[in-house]
Amino acid sequence: MSVSLKYAVVERERRYLLASLPEGVTTTMEIVDRYVTGTRLRLREVREGDGTVIRKLGHKVRLTEGPAEVACTNFYLNDEEWAVLSALPATLLRKRRHVVSLDGLVIAVDEHEDGSLVAEIDDGDHPSQVVPDWLDVVGDVSQDEAWTGVRLAR
C-alpha cells in the first residue's frame, strides 16, 4: 500500500540508550502518551515548565523496515476532543523530556519512569551517523522494537 505524505512530516530518528543525562538541558517537559489499543494512533499530553498544556492526536506510518523512519501526522485537540478520545482503551507511557542544546545540536533525551534515558536525534532530510561525544551512550536502540514508545507503554 502506497502512503501519501501530503499532510505528514517524515521523522528519521536515531535513538541511543544513555548512562547519564548530558549537560546543556534548556527545557524539561512532562509527557503522557496514550497508545490507542489496536491502532497506530497516539494521544499525547505535554505539560511544559510554564504550565502550558498541549494535547494532540498522532498517527504514525512506518516507511521502512523498523522504527527509524516514519511519516507522522498530528492534530491539535481542544478539551472536548481530548475528553472523548482519551476515553478510548490505551496503554500509557509517562516520561520526562529534556531538551539538550550543546555544540549547535538540539537533542531530546527522554527519562522514563524506570530511570532509563533515551536520546533521540532527528536527522531530518540529512541522514547521519554522527553521535556527539558528550552523549554517554550505552547502546544504539534505533532499530530495537523494545525501545519504541508503544512497546514501553503499559
PyMOL commands that set and color helices and strands:
alter all, ss='L'
color gray80, all
select helices_A, chain A and resi 79-85+145-147+149-152
alter helices_A, ss='H'
color red, helices_A
select strands_A, chain A and resi 9-18+25-36+41-47+53-62+69-76+90-102+105-112+117-122+137-140
alter strands_A, ss='S'
color yellow, strands_A
deselect
rebuild
show_as cartoon
